[in-house]
């Protein structure tokens, strides 16, 4: 018996992915799997535009609120957990709907991608070496063994991780990265991308950030700061959160943090568009559109047979 196709809804932030996914879930007896890396964190609600219980209207959501803000997100862990969720949804006869704009997380759930292993003890040894000797010697080692990765790394955290992989596996960090040659998905998938006019997307981003401000983003950041937000390089670097931490520290006024968040979100949206447009398997739908759900259903029927 053929498997139920997985529906993936992707695209830049503020393009309308949440609204479309909820409508598709209602029509297809679907359950939603989050593919936004920051929505894995508990308490990061306003700044990630996480769906509210009222918006979800009883539609099951998976892969959200799994981590404390002091923890580090792992795409390898996400891959294993998301695939287990997808398999469970199918076993129950429902339609899995993957939704998000974190490109690597989407591909981790769908595609043949191998992630390098980790060794906390080895990583700690490299950290000690970094603190004792400084980064110059480690960077020289990386340039000798993996010049491609060395050319792109700008921070010590990624430097340590790249060397951990080399020393642990004997392979370059680059060799584990997803290539622009798209291997067949592990499961039957219909990928839908939302394409929004640049000017319209900028307006939607500005409106979203302002709504976050008026909804209490500063107080959310204050509460998360007390819960250990700064101890996680992943969560503390999230757009909006790092700008509003500057407000708490007296480095910025709130209007400046809002503007900086808008600018950073626009840049992020451009990177998302670049990532997803490179995937030829995605069917692009113009948005916003009053008939968006109908067009999505037509694309699903056409591809799913």
Beta strands, then each sheet from edge to edge (+ up, - down):
strand 1: 6-11
strand 2: 30-34
strand 3: 61-62
strand 4: 95-99
strand 5: 189-196
strand 6: 283-287
sheet 1: 3+ 2+ 4+ 1+ 5+ 6+
end
